[in-house]
Each structure stands twice: as C-alpha cells, then as structure tokens.
Amino acid sequence: MKKAGMLISVLMGVSMSFFLSLTGTLLSGHFTVPMWLISFGISLVISLMIGFIVPMKPLTDKVCAKFGADEKSIKEKLISAAVGDIVYTPVITVIMCLVMTSIAGAQIGNAMKGVDAELGQTTSAHEELLGEYAEKQEAGADEAELASLREQIGTLEGKREELSAKYAAMQAAKPSFAREIWLSLAVCLAVGFVLCFFLTPMFIRIVMKRM
C-alpha cells in the first residue's frame, strides 16, 4: 500500500505541476516555452517533495472522518479534493509566482537598460544639435543650413518621445509579485481543486488495478 501511495503521489505531482505551471505562466502575461519549462521543473520538484513528506491518504481520511463523509461519496471526494488542493496549490503557486515575476522582471529590466541608454544618447545628440543651431543662427548661417538642422532636431525630438513612451510602457508592464500573486492563487486554487477532484480517484483506480 505504501508503494501504491507513493505512485499516486508521483502521478498527482506531475499532473498538478504540469497544469499549474501552465496556468501560472499564462496568467503572468509573459508566456514563453523556456519560462514554462523552468516553472514546470520547479513546481514538479516541490510537488514531489510534498507528496513524499505529507501522508496525503491518512490526512484526507482523517479530515473526511471529522466531517462525517462516507467512503466514495460525493462529499468524500469534495473534501479529499479540497485537502489535496490546499496542501499542494498554495506552496506551488507562491514559489512559481516568485520565480516567474523574478525572471520576467529581470528580462524587462535588461531591455529597459538598453532603451534608457539609447534615450540618453538621443538626448545628448539633441542637446548638441540645439547648441549647434543656436551658434549658427547667431553667426548668420543661411536658411537652408538652419532648416536642415531644424529637421534633424525634430527627428531627434520624435525619437526621444518614442523612447520615453517605450520606457514608460515597459516600466508599467514590469511584473510585481504582490500584484500578481492574488489572481494567480485564486485561479490556481480553482484549477487545483478540479484536478484533485477528477484525477485523484482516476489515479487510485489505475494504480490499484496494477497492484
């Protein structure tokens, strides 16, 4: 029976990790296959550790007995699913959300550094042209030369505005753990409950048939 329990824990761990990591990565708004694989790997390790450390069958049996749920009844299935969901999902979701926001934040942060550097260069070039324009205007340069400088200054102003808007948009898109965790936790708890409700009985039947 111990071997059966461990096998069920492994199957549940893999299933929970797959769907919760997929859900969490999609919710982050920064879904990429590498990011999902990292999330899946981390959540799989966590879920397997939980499965090996927490005796799920004795725990769910004790809770079901406390609530007077008959074996194989809907009430028993609902309570078992809730227990499994509460044990697995919050831990996986919190750590997964921390990892995802850190990775996505670092990626956006690096991109912001590039935009900031380009914005600095554009601002410097703009200021130099303004100084050159003022000097040439004071020296009485011809109108064609001044018009060319004005055009270059206008181009740089447009580029500077575009880079500033891009930087602000990236800053707004930078994920925050405190902002992301509550939605992720709510959705993942719902997904986790459905998984526990349907998959746990199915895995128990499959494993017990093979024992």
C-alpha positions in Angstrom: 0.0 0.0 0.0 2.9 2.3 0.7 4.2 1.8 -2.8 0.8 2.5 -4.2 0.5 5.7 -2.2 3.9 6.9 -3.4 3.0 6.1 -7.1 -0.3 8.1 -6.7 1.7 11.0 -5.2 4.1 11.0 -8.1 1.3 10.9 -10.7 -0.6 13.7 -8.9 2.6 15.7 -8.5 3.4 15.5 -12.2 -0.2 16.4 -13.2 -0.5 19.3 -10.7 2.9 20.6 -11.8 2.0 20.5 -15.5 -1.3 22.3 -15.3 -0.5 24.7 -12.5 2.8 25.8 -14.2 1.0 26.2 -17.5 -1.8 28.2 -15.8 0.7 30.4 -13.8 2.9 31.2 -16.8 -0.1 32.1 -18.9 -1.5 34.3 -16.2 1.8 36.1 -15.9 1.3 37.6 -19.4 4.9 36.6 -20.3 4.5 33.1 -21.6 7.4 31.5 -23.3 8.2 27.8 -23.6 11.6 28.1 -21.7 9.8 30.0 -18.9 7.1 27.4 -18.7 9.7 24.6 -18.6 11.5 26.3 -15.8 8.2 26.8 -13.9 7.2 23.1 -14.6 10.6 21.8 -13.3 10.5 23.9 -10.1 6.8 23.0 -9.4 7.5 19.3 -10.1 10.3 19.2 -7.5 8.1 21.0 -5.0 5.0 18.8 -5.6 7.1 15.6 -5.4 8.6 16.8 -2.1 5.2 17.5 -0.7 4.0 14.1 -1.9 6.8 12.3 -0.1 6.7 14.4 3.1 2.9 14.8 3.6 1.0 11.5 4.1 -2.0 12.5 1.9 -4.1 9.4 2.3 -4.1 9.4 6.2 -4.6 13.1 6.2 -7.6 13.1 3.8 -9.1 10.1 5.7 -8.8 11.9 9.0 -10.4 15.1 7.6 -13.2 13.1 5.9 -13.9 11.2 9.1 -14.1 14.5 11.0 -16.7 15.8 8.6 -18.6 12.5 8.6 -18.0 11.8 4.9 -18.8 8.3 3.7 -16.3 6.5 1.6 -16.7 7.0 -2.2 -19.4 9.6 -1.6 -19.5 13.0 -3.4 -18.9 14.6 0.0 -15.8 12.5 0.5 -14.5 13.3 -3.0 -15.1 17.0 -2.5 -13.3 17.1 0.9 -10.4 15.0 -0.4 -10.0 17.3 -3.4 -10.1 20.4 -1.1 -7.4 18.9 1.2 -5.2 18.0 -1.7 -5.7 21.4 -3.3 -4.9 23.2 0.0 -1.8 21.1 0.6 -0.3 21.4 -2.9 -1.5 24.5 -4.7 -0.6 27.5 -2.4 3.0 26.4 -2.0 3.5 25.6 -5.7 1.7 28.9 -6.7 3.7 31.2 -4.4 7.1 29.8 -5.3 6.1 29.6 -9.0 4.9 33.3 -8.9 8.1 34.4 -7.2 10.2 32.7 -9.9 8.1 33.9 -12.8 8.0 37.6 -11.6 11.7 37.5 -11.0 12.6 36.1 -14.4 10.1 38.3 -16.3 11.2 41.3 -14.2 14.9 40.7 -15.0 14.2 40.3 -18.7 12.2 43.6 -18.8 14.8 45.3 -16.6 17.6 44.4 -19.1 15.5 45.6 -22.0 14.8 48.9 -20.1 18.5 49.4 -19.6 19.0 49.3 -23.4 16.2 51.7 -24.0 17.5 54.0 -21.3 21.0 54.0 -22.8 19.5 54.8 -26.3 17.4 57.6 -24.7 20.5 59.1 -23.1 22.4 59.1 -26.4 19.4 60.6 -28.2 19.1 63.3 -25.6 22.8 64.2 -25.8 22.7 64.3 -29.6 19.5 66.5 -29.4 21.2 69.0 -27.0 24.3 69.1 -29.2 22.2 70.0 -32.2 20.3 72.6 -30.3 23.7 74.2 -29.3 24.9 74.0 -32.9 21.7 75.5 -34.2 21.9 78.4 -31.8 25.6 79.1 -32.8 24.9 79.0 -36.5 21.8 81.2 -36.1 23.8 83.7 -34.2 26.6 83.6 -36.8 24.0 84.3 -39.5 24.1 81.0 -41.3 22.0 80.6 -44.4 18.4 79.4 -44.1 18.9 76.1 -45.9 21.5 75.0 -43.3 19.3 76.1 -40.4 16.3 74.3 -41.9 18.4 71.1 -42.2 19.4 71.4 -38.5 15.8 72.1 -37.5 14.7 68.9 -39.4 17.4 66.9 -37.5 16.3 68.4 -34.2 12.7 67.5 -34.9 13.6 63.9 -35.8 15.6 63.5 -32.6 12.7 65.0 -30.5 10.3 62.5 -32.1 12.7 59.6 -31.4 13.2 60.8 -27.8 9.4 61.0 -27.2 9.1 57.5 -28.7 11.8 56.1 -26.5 10.3 57.7 -23.4 6.9 56.2 -24.1 8.5 52.8 -24.7 10.4 53.0 -21.4 7.3 54.0 -19.5 5.3 51.2 -21.1 8.0 48.7 -20.1 8.1 50.0 -16.6 4.3 49.6 -16.4 4.5 46.1 -17.7 7.1 45.0 -15.2 5.5 42.3 -13.1 5.1 42.7 -9.3 4.8 39.6 -7.0 2.4 41.5 -4.7 0.2 42.4 -7.6 0.3 39.0 -9.4 0.0 36.5 -6.5 -3.6 37.0 -5.6 -5.1 36.4 -9.1 -2.6 33.5 -9.7 -3.5 32.0 -6.3 -7.3 32.3 -6.9 -7.1 30.8 -10.4 -4.6 28.1 -9.5 -6.7 27.0 -6.4 -9.7 26.6 -8.7 -7.7 24.6 -11.2 -6.0 22.6 -8.5 -9.4 21.7 -7.0 -10.7 20.4 -10.3 -7.5 18.4 -10.9 -7.7 16.8 -7.4 -11.4 16.1 -7.7 -11.1 14.2 -11.1 -7.5 13.0 -11.2 -7.0 11.5 -7.7 -9.8 8.9 -8.0 -8.7 8.1 -11.5 -5.1 7.6 -10.4 -6.2 5.5 -7.4 -8.2 3.2 -9.7 -5.3 2.8 -12.2 -2.7 2.1 -9.5 -4.8 -0.3 -7.5 -5.6 -2.3 -10.7 -1.9 -2.8 -11.3 -1.0 -3.7 -7.7 
